[in-house]
Amino acid sequence: MKTLLSIVFILFLSLNTQAQIWKKVQKAAQRGVERTVEKKVENKTSEKTDEVLDKVLEPQSKKKSDSKSETTTEQAPNSQSNTTIGGTLSVSEVKGQIIFVDNFAKTPLGDFPTGFTSSSGGAVTEINGNRGLLFNPNSNILIQTKELPINFALEFDLTLQNVPPSLYNTYFNIYFQELKNLKHNDPKNKFGAVGFNLWGAADDEDLDLFNFHATYEIKEEIPFTRNKDIIENTSRFTILVNGNRLQWFINGKKIADSPNLLEGVKANYINFRLNGTKKEKNQRFIISNVKITKIEEDLRSQMMEGQFSTNEILFASNSTTIEKSSFHILNEIGSVMQDNPQTMFLIVGHTDSDGSTSTNQSLSEKRAAAVRQYLLANFKIKSNNLRTIGKGESDPVASNNTAEGKAQNRRVEFIKE
């Protein structure tokens, strides 16, 4: 009888142990599922950031120098172009909804394309085995689109043939203007613009960035190896407009970043202006492979317009230790704060509903403080510019009944004060 009882007792202990192990396995599996979903949310957010931010903002360590604006009215806060030589952008990295595209393949040679309007005409011509639009001297060419969205990218190739590095009264500009008007100098037509002129000496290497009737009057000359990269060459222009901000790249190199160029201007239309050149000398300005793409709002614009929320700042489980995978987004955020030294931000921590309310409240406060400490330690930011609070589980943006919802609720917000 004792032997039988012993066997039963041993079986009971074995079954109980297996049950406990099974519970641990289930719990681990559930946490694994949640972490997998969290990673999917993180990756999805990261992909969006990569497409819109990482591809247009160079890493913090690559910044070289600033080119300050010359203002004739009120001084624009942080209106410097942050001109860099190190930043890169691949043409294939500009993604989004295509609004307009024309490689002129469907327009007969010698004709003017239907997607454009011109003050003095032009003609489709062969260029580098493809086709492009040749400007007539002293002409404006407007792209025929509906009003453009607040965030978009313009891409095109520019080819110069038989154009010397110094040519009197000659310039080429791209206007991002409010009115659907070929007259770029209409006093009612607000705009921001980029381009270059050839009026000076042959060794002049400056590009131009300026605006008209904007909130802040900005006029900048930007150092650039124009004779090497533009004159007698084909160069790829990529211009990103994010609200008030304009970023300019040539051949994948970041030329200018002006946060305030378009403040007070709604960039509804794009107008190319060529002034000068001599037709009898076959001096040719040609654009090709023109594309306009609707893009997402960038991080800088979101932060400076009021609020930015991210799920990309991750912490070790039940900890305030920031995971290394979060450093990239924190560096982007720190760069924006450093470039805007007069702006104050509130850092808000949020958690999901796992655990007690009091524990989550404390954890959210400590995580917000950890983010603040990282930014202060790695960027030149005034300590009184950053304030923190935690909201725990009190302000969810998704259901806490699913792993994906919990991952969305674990977030950090940055609110401009």
C-alpha positions as CSV (number, residue, x, y, z in Angstrom):
1,M,0.0,0.0,0.0
2,K,2.8,2.4,0.9
3,T,4.5,1.6,-2.4
4,L,1.3,2.4,-4.3
5,L,0.9,5.7,-2.4
6,S,4.5,6.5,-3.1
7,I,4.0,5.9,-6.8
8,V,0.8,8.1,-6.8
9,F,2.7,10.8,-5.0
10,I,5.6,10.7,-7.4
11,L,3.1,10.9,-10.4
12,F,1.4,13.8,-8.8
13,L,4.6,15.7,-8.4
14,S,5.6,14.9,-11.9
15,L,2.3,16.2,-13.3
16,N,2.4,19.3,-11.2
17,T,6.0,20.0,-12.3
18,Q,5.0,19.5,-16.0
19,A,2.0,21.9,-15.5
20,Q,4.2,24.6,-14.1
21,I,6.7,24.1,-16.9
22,W,3.9,24.3,-19.4
23,K,2.6,27.5,-17.9
24,K,6.1,29.0,-18.2
25,V,6.4,27.9,-21.8
26,Q,3.0,29.4,-22.6
27,K,4.0,32.7,-20.9
28,A,7.3,32.8,-22.7
29,A,5.5,32.0,-26.0
30,Q,3.1,34.8,-25.4
31,R,5.9,37.3,-24.6
32,G,7.6,36.0,-27.8
33,V,4.5,36.7,-29.8
34,E,4.2,40.2,-28.3
35,R,7.9,40.9,-29.0
36,T,7.5,39.7,-32.5
37,V,4.6,42.0,-33.1
38,E,6.4,44.8,-31.4
39,K,9.3,44.2,-33.8
40,K,6.9,44.3,-36.7
41,V,5.5,47.6,-35.5
42,E,9.1,48.9,-34.9
43,N,10.2,47.7,-38.4
44,K,7.1,49.3,-40.0
45,T,7.8,52.6,-38.3
46,S,11.5,52.3,-39.1
47,E,10.7,51.7,-42.8
48,K,8.6,54.9,-42.9
49,T,11.3,56.9,-41.1
50,D,14.0,55.5,-43.5
51,E,12.1,56.5,-46.6
52,V,11.3,60.0,-45.4
53,L,14.0,60.9,-42.9
54,D,17.1,58.8,-43.1
55,K,17.4,59.2,-46.8
56,V,17.5,63.0,-46.6
57,L,19.2,63.7,-43.3
58,E,22.9,63.0,-43.0
59,P,24.2,61.4,-39.7
60,Q,25.2,63.8,-37.0
61,S,28.9,63.0,-37.4
62,K,28.9,64.0,-41.0
63,K,27.9,67.7,-40.5
64,K,30.7,70.0,-41.7
65,S,29.7,73.6,-41.7
66,D,26.8,76.1,-41.7
67,S,26.1,78.8,-44.2
68,K,24.2,81.6,-42.5
69,S,21.4,83.5,-44.2
70,E,21.6,87.2,-45.0
71,T,18.2,88.7,-44.0
72,T,17.0,92.1,-45.0
73,T,13.9,92.0,-42.9
74,E,13.2,90.1,-39.6
75,Q,16.0,87.5,-38.8
76,A,14.7,84.0,-39.4
77,P,15.3,81.7,-36.4
78,N,17.6,78.9,-37.3
79,S,17.3,79.8,-41.0
80,Q,20.8,78.8,-41.9
81,S,21.1,76.2,-44.6
82,N,23.3,73.8,-42.7
83,T,25.2,73.3,-45.9
84,T,27.0,70.0,-46.0
85,I,29.3,68.1,-48.3
86,G,29.0,64.8,-46.5
87,G,25.3,64.0,-46.8
88,T,24.2,61.6,-49.5
89,L,20.9,60.6,-51.1
90,S,20.2,58.0,-53.6
91,V,17.6,58.8,-56.3
92,S,15.9,55.5,-55.7
93,E,15.3,56.4,-52.1
94,V,12.6,59.0,-52.8
95,K,9.5,57.0,-52.5
96,G,5.8,57.9,-52.4
97,Q,2.8,58.6,-54.6
98,I,4.0,59.8,-58.0
99,I,2.1,63.0,-58.9
100,F,3.8,63.9,-62.2
101,V,6.4,62.1,-64.4
102,D,7.7,62.8,-67.9
103,N,10.7,61.5,-69.7
104,F,9.5,63.1,-73.0
105,A,9.5,59.7,-74.8
106,K,5.9,60.3,-76.1
107,T,6.6,63.8,-77.3
108,P,7.9,64.0,-80.9
109,L,11.3,65.6,-81.4
110,G,11.0,69.3,-81.9
111,D,7.6,69.6,-80.2
112,F,6.8,71.1,-76.9
113,P,5.4,68.6,-74.3
114,T,1.7,68.9,-73.2
115,G,2.5,68.6,-69.5
116,F,4.3,72.0,-69.5
117,T,3.5,75.6,-70.3
118,S,6.1,78.1,-71.5
119,S,6.4,81.8,-72.0
120,S,8.7,81.5,-75.0
121,G,8.6,77.9,-76.0
122,G,11.1,75.1,-76.1
123,A,11.5,71.8,-77.9
124,V,12.0,68.1,-77.0
125,T,15.5,67.0,-78.1
126,E,17.7,64.0,-77.9
127,I,20.1,63.9,-74.9
128,N,22.4,61.1,-73.7
129,G,20.4,58.5,-75.8
130,N,17.1,59.7,-74.3
131,R,15.0,62.8,-74.6
132,G,14.9,66.1,-72.8
133,L,13.2,69.5,-72.9
134,L,15.5,72.2,-74.4
135,F,14.8,75.7,-73.1
136,N,14.6,78.6,-75.4
137,P,16.6,81.7,-74.2
138,N,14.8,83.8,-71.6
139,S,11.9,81.5,-70.9
140,N,9.8,80.4,-68.0
141,I,8.5,76.8,-68.1
142,L,5.7,75.8,-65.7
143,I,4.9,72.2,-64.9
144,Q,1.2,71.7,-65.4
145,T,-0.1,70.1,-62.2
146,K,-2.9,70.7,-59.7
147,E,-1.9,72.4,-56.5
148,L,1.0,70.4,-54.9
149,P,0.7,68.8,-51.5
150,I,2.5,70.3,-48.6
151,N,5.2,67.6,-48.7
152,F,6.7,66.6,-52.1
153,A,9.9,65.8,-53.9
154,L,11.0,67.2,-57.3
155,E,13.6,65.3,-59.3
156,F,15.0,66.0,-62.7
157,D,18.3,65.8,-64.7
158,L,19.9,69.1,-65.9
159,T,22.3,69.0,-68.9
160,L,24.3,72.0,-70.0
161,Q,25.9,72.0,-73.5
162,N,28.2,74.6,-74.9
163,V,27.6,76.8,-71.8
164,P,30.8,78.4,-70.5
165,P,31.3,78.8,-66.7
166,S,30.9,82.5,-67.0
167,L,28.1,84.0,-69.2
168,Y,26.8,87.5,-68.7
169,N,23.2,87.9,-67.6
170,T,22.5,84.1,-67.4
171,Y,20.9,82.2,-64.6
172,F,18.8,79.1,-64.0
173,N,16.3,79.0,-61.1
174,I,13.5,76.7,-59.9
175,Y,10.6,78.6,-58.3
176,F,8.3,76.9,-55.8
177,Q,5.5,79.4,-56.0
178,E,1.9,80.1,-54.9
179,L,0.4,81.2,-58.2
180,K,-0.1,79.2,-61.4
181,N,1.7,82.0,-63.2
182,L,4.5,82.1,-65.7
183,K,5.6,85.6,-64.4
184,H,7.9,84.6,-61.6
185,N,8.3,88.3,-60.7
186,D,4.6,89.0,-60.2
187,P,4.4,91.1,-57.0
188,K,1.5,88.9,-55.8
189,N,3.4,85.7,-56.4
190,K,5.2,84.4,-53.2
191,F,7.9,81.8,-53.7
192,G,11.0,80.1,-52.5
193,A,13.7,79.3,-55.1
194,V,17.0,77.6,-55.8
195,G,19.4,77.9,-58.7
196,F,22.6,79.4,-59.9
197,N,23.9,82.3,-62.1
198,L,26.9,82.6,-64.4
199,W,27.3,86.3,-64.3
200,G,30.6,86.3,-62.3
201,A,34.1,85.0,-63.0
202,A,34.6,81.6,-64.4
203,D,35.9,80.3,-61.1
204,D,32.9,81.4,-59.1
205,E,31.4,78.3,-57.4
206,D,28.3,79.5,-55.7
207,L,24.7,78.3,-55.9
208,D,21.7,80.5,-54.9
209,L,18.8,80.0,-52.4
210,F,16.3,82.8,-51.9
211,N,12.6,83.7,-51.5
212,F,10.2,86.5,-52.2
213,H,7.4,87.8,-49.9
214,A,7.9,85.0,-47.4
215,T,7.8,85.5,-43.6
216,Y,11.5,85.8,-43.5
217,E,13.5,87.2,-46.4
218,I,16.3,84.8,-47.1
219,K,19.1,85.1,-49.6
220,E,22.1,82.8,-49.5
221,E,25.1,81.9,-51.6
222,I,26.1,78.3,-51.1
223,P,29.6,77.1,-52.0
224,F,29.6,74.3,-54.5
225,T,31.9,72.9,-57.2
226,R,29.6,74.0,-60.0
227,N,32.1,74.0,-62.8
228,K,32.9,70.3,-62.1
229,D,29.4,69.0,-61.4
230,I,27.0,71.1,-63.5
231,I,28.9,73.0,-66.3
232,E,29.2,70.8,-69.5
233,N,27.7,67.9,-67.6
234,T,24.5,66.2,-66.6
235,S,23.5,66.5,-62.9
236,R,20.6,65.1,-61.0
237,F,18.6,67.6,-58.9
238,T,16.5,66.4,-56.0
239,I,14.6,69.0,-54.0
240,L,12.5,68.0,-51.0
241,V,9.7,70.3,-49.7
242,N,8.3,69.6,-46.3
243,G,6.0,72.5,-45.3
244,N,8.3,75.5,-44.6
245,R,11.5,73.4,-45.1
246,L,13.4,72.9,-48.4
247,Q,16.3,70.5,-48.8
248,W,18.4,70.5,-52.0
249,F,20.6,67.7,-53.3
250,I,22.7,67.5,-56.5
251,N,24.1,64.2,-57.6
252,G,23.2,62.7,-54.3
253,K,25.0,65.3,-52.3
254,K,23.2,67.5,-49.8
255,I,23.7,71.1,-50.8
256,A,21.3,73.0,-48.5
257,D,18.7,72.6,-45.8
258,S,16.7,75.7,-45.1
259,P,14.0,75.2,-42.4
260,N,12.3,78.6,-43.0
261,L,12.7,79.3,-46.7
262,L,9.0,78.6,-47.4
263,E,7.5,80.0,-44.2
264,G,4.5,82.1,-45.3
265,V,4.6,80.5,-48.8
266,K,2.4,77.7,-50.1
267,A,4.5,76.0,-52.8
268,N,1.6,75.1,-55.1
269,Y,3.4,75.1,-58.4
270,I,6.9,74.6,-59.9
271,N,8.3,77.1,-62.4
272,F,11.7,76.8,-64.2
273,R,13.3,80.0,-65.3
274,L,16.2,80.3,-67.7
275,N,17.5,83.9,-68.3
276,G,20.1,84.4,-70.9
277,T,22.0,82.1,-73.3
278,K,22.5,82.7,-77.1
279,K,20.7,80.5,-79.6
280,E,23.1,81.3,-82.4
281,K,25.9,79.8,-80.2
282,N,23.9,76.7,-79.5
283,Q,24.1,77.3,-75.7
284,R,21.7,74.6,-74.4
285,F,19.9,74.1,-71.0
286,I,18.0,70.8,-71.1
287,I,15.9,69.1,-68.4
288,S,15.0,65.4,-68.5
289,N,13.5,62.6,-66.4
290,V,11.2,65.0,-64.5
291,K,9.3,63.5,-61.5
292,I,7.2,64.9,-58.7
293,T,6.4,62.6,-55.8
294,K,4.2,63.1,-52.7
295,I,6.2,62.2,-49.7
296,E,5.6,61.9,-45.9
297,E,6.1,64.7,-43.5
298,D,9.6,64.6,-42.1
299,L,10.6,64.5,-38.5
300,R,11.9,68.0,-38.3
301,S,8.6,69.4,-39.6
302,Q,6.6,67.3,-37.2
303,M,8.7,68.4,-34.2
304,M,8.8,72.0,-35.1
305,E,5.1,72.2,-35.9
306,G,4.2,70.9,-32.5
307,Q,4.3,67.1,-31.8
308,F,6.1,63.9,-32.8
309,S,5.4,60.5,-31.5
310,T,7.5,57.3,-32.0
311,N,7.5,53.6,-31.2
312,E,11.1,53.3,-32.2
313,I,12.6,54.2,-28.8
314,L,12.8,50.8,-27.2
315,F,13.8,49.8,-23.7
316,A,14.9,46.5,-22.1
317,S,11.9,44.7,-20.5
318,N,10.6,46.5,-17.4
319,S,13.7,48.7,-17.5
320,T,14.9,52.2,-18.4
321,T,17.9,50.9,-20.3
322,I,17.6,52.2,-23.9
323,E,18.2,49.6,-26.6
324,K,21.0,50.3,-29.1
325,S,18.5,50.0,-32.0
326,S,16.9,53.2,-30.7
327,F,20.0,55.4,-31.0
328,H,19.4,56.2,-34.6
329,I,16.0,57.8,-34.1
330,L,17.3,59.5,-30.9
331,N,20.2,61.0,-32.9
332,E,17.8,62.4,-35.5
333,I,15.7,63.9,-32.7
334,G,18.7,65.3,-31.0
335,S,19.9,66.9,-34.2
336,V,16.7,68.8,-34.6
337,M,16.8,70.0,-31.0
338,Q,20.4,71.1,-31.4
339,D,19.6,73.0,-34.5
340,N,16.8,74.9,-32.7
341,P,18.5,76.0,-29.5
342,Q,15.7,78.3,-28.4
343,T,12.9,75.7,-28.6
344,M,11.7,73.8,-25.6
345,F,10.2,70.3,-25.7
346,L,8.2,68.2,-23.3
347,I,9.2,64.5,-23.4
348,V,6.2,62.2,-22.6
349,G,6.6,58.5,-21.7
350,H,3.8,56.0,-22.3
351,T,3.4,52.3,-21.4
352,D,1.0,49.5,-22.2
353,S,-1.4,48.1,-19.5
354,D,0.8,45.1,-18.4
355,G,1.6,45.3,-14.7
356,S,0.1,47.6,-12.1
357,T,-1.0,51.2,-12.8
358,S,1.5,52.6,-10.3
359,T,4.4,50.6,-11.7
360,N,3.6,51.7,-15.2
361,Q,3.3,55.3,-14.1
362,S,6.7,55.2,-12.5
363,L,8.3,53.3,-15.4
364,S,7.0,55.9,-18.0
365,E,8.4,58.8,-15.9
366,K,11.8,57.1,-15.6
367,R,11.9,56.2,-19.3
368,A,11.1,59.8,-20.3
369,A,13.9,60.9,-18.0
370,A,16.3,58.4,-19.6
371,V,15.5,59.8,-23.1
372,R,16.2,63.3,-21.8
373,Q,19.5,62.2,-20.3
374,Y,20.6,60.6,-23.6
375,L,19.8,63.7,-25.6
376,L,21.6,66.0,-23.1
377,A,24.6,63.7,-23.0
378,N,25.0,63.5,-26.8
379,F,23.9,66.9,-28.1
380,K,24.4,70.5,-27.3
381,I,21.0,71.1,-25.8
382,K,20.2,73.4,-22.8
383,S,19.0,71.3,-19.9
384,N,16.1,73.7,-19.2
385,N,14.9,73.1,-22.8
386,L,13.8,69.6,-22.0
387,R,11.1,68.8,-19.5
388,T,9.7,65.3,-18.9
389,I,6.5,63.6,-17.6
390,G,5.1,60.1,-17.7
391,K,1.5,59.1,-18.4
392,G,1.9,55.4,-17.7
393,E,-1.0,53.4,-19.3
394,S,-3.5,56.3,-19.0
395,D,-3.4,57.5,-22.6
396,P,-3.5,54.5,-25.0
397,V,-3.7,55.0,-28.8
398,A,-4.7,51.4,-29.5
399,S,-6.3,48.5,-27.7
400,N,-4.3,46.9,-24.9
401,N,-6.1,43.6,-25.7
402,T,-3.7,42.7,-28.5
403,A,0.1,42.5,-28.7
404,E,0.1,44.9,-31.7
405,G,-2.0,47.4,-29.7
406,K,0.4,47.2,-26.7
407,A,3.4,47.8,-29.0
408,Q,1.7,51.0,-30.3
409,N,1.0,52.2,-26.8
410,R,4.6,51.8,-25.7
411,R,5.8,55.1,-27.2
412,V,7.6,58.4,-26.5
413,E,6.1,61.8,-27.5
414,F,8.0,65.1,-28.1
415,I,5.8,68.1,-27.7
416,K,7.0,71.6,-28.6
417,E,6.3,74.1,-25.8
